[in-house]
Amino acid sequence: MTKKELRIIYREKRNNLTDAELEKSNDLLLVQFQAISFPFIVCLLSYWPIEENKEPDTHLLLNSSNSAILNFVRLSRCRF
């Protein structure tokens, strides 16, 4: 299976999610993200999720008051 075919399959799966399923998936993703240790990260890149594509809400990961990553990463420190 090619990368293009996989993208099509998973885009369809995302588009078929109900709002409740999408919210649950975002919550589960946040729980998994909070369980990771981030002492080695200096810079973190993310993306702006496209709601129409039902992409995971990455803002939850960075805006969570319980997010462990905020203890280690300050986006202003990123230099390219």
N, C-alpha and C positions, 0 to 999 in steps of 0.2 A: 504494500500500500504506500502511495506517495504522500509527501507532506501536504500537497494540495488537496488530495482526497480526504486526508484526516481533518484538515481545516474545515472542509465542507460538512463532514459528518458531525464534528463537535459544534460548529455554528448552528446546525439544525437542532442538536440536542439542547443548546442554550436557548434558542428561540422557542422551544417547546416547554420551557420551564414556566410554571405559574409564578405569580408574584410571591406567594408564600414559599415556594420551593427556592426561589432566588434568594429571598431573605434568609432562609435557613442555611443555604449554601454559604452565604456571606458570613453568617455567624459562626459556622463550623470552620471556615477558613481563618477567621479571626482567632478562634481558640487554638488552632494549630500554630498560627503565627506567634501567638503569645508564649507558646511552649518552647520556642527556639531561643538559644543563647546567642547573643550578638556582640561579644566583646571584641571581635576582630574586625568589625565593620566600621569604616570611616566615612564612607559615602554610600548612599542608597538612592538608586534611581527607580522611579515608578512611572506610571502612566495615568492619564486621565481616562477613566472608564467611559465607554460609549453606552449610554443607557439603552438605546434602541437595539444594540447587539447583546444586551443582557450580560455584559462583561462583569467580572467580579469587582466589587467596590473596594478599590485599594485605599480610599480615603479612610475607611474604617480601621485599616491596619496602622496608619500613621497618626490618626486622631484619637485613638482609644486612650483613655486616661490610664488604662492598665497596661499599655503597650510597653514591653520591656525595651524595645528598640529606641524609644525616645530617651532612655537613660544613657545611651551610648552614641547616638547619631544626631548630629546637628547639621541640617541641610546646608546651612550657610558655610560650613567648613569645606564643602566639596569644591575642589579646584581641578579644572581640566586643562 
